[in-house]
Amino acid sequence: MRTVCHGISASAGKLGALIASILFTFAKTDNALFLISGYTSFAAAIFTFLTIPDLTTLDLYEIDKQWRMILNGSEYEYDGAAVDPRHSSYLERRKRMNRGVVM
């Protein structure tokens, strides 16, 4: 699973480089180029904050165990450390709060 995600990440980087090279051709001045880079970086930072979970303190075995259960279709049967709200993304935590699930 990790190697598939590495491939997806690499292709997303190449797509980003393609989009940047197309957009940069429309930039007439250095100021426009700077603004395009700045706004894109800001949007990427917000997207990352909202959607990427914090897994720094989670064991890699637990992440793999959770993914295996998700791929097998038994996502809701997993009861390990990876479902702790500390390891959720901001949007996942907000979704739980809206459903009334106590963290």
C-alpha positions as a LaTeX table, in Angstrom:
\begin{tabular}{lrrr}
\hline
Residue & $x$ (\AA) & $y$ (\AA) & $z$ (\AA) \\
\hline
Met1 & 0.00 & 0.00 & 0.00 \\
Arg2 & 2.80 & 2.41 & 0.84 \\
Thr3 & 4.41 & 1.95 & $-2.56$ \\
Val4 & 1.12 & 2.76 & $-4.28$ \\
Cys5 & 0.90 & 5.97 & $-2.24$ \\
His6 & 4.48 & 6.81 & $-3.18$ \\
Gly7 & 3.54 & 6.46 & $-6.85$ \\
Ile8 & 0.46 & 8.63 & $-6.41$ \\
Ser9 & 2.56 & 11.24 & $-4.64$ \\
Ala10 & 5.16 & 11.23 & $-7.42$ \\
Ser11 & 2.53 & 11.61 & $-10.13$ \\
Ala12 & 0.84 & 14.44 & $-8.20$ \\
Gly13 & 4.20 & 16.21 & $-8.01$ \\
Lys14 & 4.68 & 15.86 & $-11.76$ \\
Leu15 & 1.15 & 17.14 & $-12.38$ \\
Gly16 & 1.85 & 20.12 & $-10.13$ \\
Ala17 & 5.03 & 20.88 & $-12.06$ \\
Leu18 & 3.09 & 20.72 & $-15.33$ \\
Ile19 & 0.40 & 23.08 & $-14.05$ \\
Ala20 & 3.04 & 25.47 & $-12.70$ \\
Ser21 & 4.92 & 25.53 & $-16.00$ \\
Ile22 & 1.68 & 26.32 & $-17.85$ \\
Leu23 & 0.65 & 29.05 & $-15.40$ \\
Phe24 & 4.10 & 30.61 & $-15.31$ \\
Thr25 & 3.99 & 31.24 & $-19.05$ \\
Phe26 & 1.06 & 33.63 & $-18.46$ \\
Ala27 & 2.94 & 35.61 & $-15.83$ \\
Lys28 & 4.09 & 38.82 & $-17.49$ \\
Thr29 & 6.10 & 40.20 & $-14.58$ \\
Asp30 & 8.16 & 38.86 & $-11.72$ \\
Asn31 & 5.52 & 40.21 & $-9.33$ \\
Ala32 & 2.81 & 38.06 & $-10.95$ \\
Leu33 & 5.09 & 35.03 & $-10.77$ \\
Phe34 & 5.70 & 35.70 & $-7.07$ \\
Leu35 & 1.96 & 36.04 & $-6.38$ \\
Ile36 & 1.10 & 32.83 & $-8.23$ \\
Ser37 & 3.72 & 30.94 & $-6.20$ \\
Gly38 & 2.61 & 32.51 & $-2.93$ \\
Tyr39 & $-1.11$ & 31.85 & $-3.39$ \\
Thr40 & $-0.49$ & 28.30 & $-4.54$ \\
Ser41 & 1.73 & 27.59 & $-1.53$ \\
Phe42 & $-0.85$ & 29.07 & 0.83 \\
Ala43 & $-3.66$ & 26.97 & $-0.69$ \\
Ala44 & $-1.51$ & 23.84 & $-0.41$ \\
Ala45 & $-0.73$ & 24.57 & 3.25 \\
Ile46 & $-4.43$ & 24.99 & 4.08 \\
Phe47 & $-5.33$ & 21.81 & 2.18 \\
Thr48 & $-2.61$ & 19.88 & 4.02 \\
Phe49 & $-3.72$ & 21.16 & 7.42 \\
Leu50 & $-7.34$ & 20.21 & 6.77 \\
Thr51 & $-6.92$ & 16.77 & 5.24 \\
Ile52 & $-3.68$ & 15.09 & 6.37 \\
Pro53 & $-3.85$ & 13.23 & 9.70 \\
Asp54 & $-1.07$ & 13.48 & 12.27 \\
Leu55 & 0.46 & 10.01 & 12.42 \\
Thr56 & 3.82 & 10.94 & 13.90 \\
Thr57 & 3.23 & 9.16 & 17.22 \\
Leu58 & 1.46 & 6.15 & 15.69 \\
Asp59 & 3.23 & 2.86 & 15.08 \\
Leu60 & 3.61 & 1.95 & 11.40 \\
Tyr61 & 2.21 & $-1.53$ & 12.13 \\
Glu62 & $-1.05$ & 0.01 & 13.38 \\
Ile63 & $-1.42$ & 2.12 & 10.23 \\
Asp64 & $-0.91$ & $-0.97$ & 8.06 \\
Lys65 & $-3.35$ & $-2.96$ & 10.18 \\
Gln66 & $-6.02$ & $-0.27$ & 9.78 \\
Trp67 & $-5.48$ & $-0.07$ & 6.01 \\
Arg68 & $-5.73$ & $-3.84$ & 5.64 \\
Met69 & $-9.09$ & $-3.77$ & 7.41 \\
Ile70 & $-10.29$ & $-0.88$ & 5.23 \\
Leu71 & $-9.26$ & $-2.74$ & 2.07 \\
Asn72 & $-11.02$ & $-5.90$ & 3.28 \\
Gly73 & $-14.25$ & $-3.95$ & 3.75 \\
Ser74 & $-14.24$ & $-4.22$ & 7.54 \\
Glu75 & $-13.32$ & $-0.60$ & 8.29 \\
Tyr76 & $-15.73$ & $-0.24$ & 11.20 \\
Glu77 & $-14.49$ & $-3.40$ & 12.93 \\
Tyr78 & $-11.00$ & $-1.95$ & 13.52 \\
Asp79 & $-10.50$ & $-1.01$ & 17.16 \\
Gly80 & $-6.85$ & $-0.05$ & 17.39 \\
Ala81 & $-4.85$ & 3.05 & 18.22 \\
Ala82 & $-5.29$ & 4.56 & 14.74 \\
Val83 & $-8.91$ & 5.53 & 15.47 \\
Asp84 & $-7.86$ & 7.74 & 18.36 \\
Pro85 & $-8.91$ & 11.35 & 17.54 \\
Arg86 & $-5.33$ & 12.53 & 18.13 \\
His87 & $-4.41$ & 10.77 & 14.87 \\
Ser88 & $-7.28$ & 12.22 & 12.80 \\
Ser89 & $-7.15$ & 15.10 & 10.37 \\
Tyr90 & $-8.86$ & 18.37 & 11.24 \\
Leu91 & $-11.81$ & 17.58 & 8.95 \\
Glu92 & $-12.21$ & 14.10 & 10.44 \\
Arg93 & $-12.32$ & 15.56 & 13.96 \\
Arg94 & $-14.91$ & 18.16 & 12.89 \\
Lys95 & $-17.01$ & 15.46 & 11.24 \\
Arg96 & $-16.99$ & 13.42 & 14.46 \\
Met97 & $-18.01$ & 16.51 & 16.49 \\
Asn98 & $-20.92$ & 17.20 & 14.12 \\
Arg99 & $-22.15$ & 13.62 & 14.51 \\
Gly100 & $-22.01$ & 13.99 & 18.28 \\
Val101 & $-19.25$ & 11.46 & 18.85 \\
Val102 & $-17.36$ & 12.25 & 22.03 \\
Met103 & $-13.58$ & 12.42 & 21.63 \\
\hline
\end{tabular}
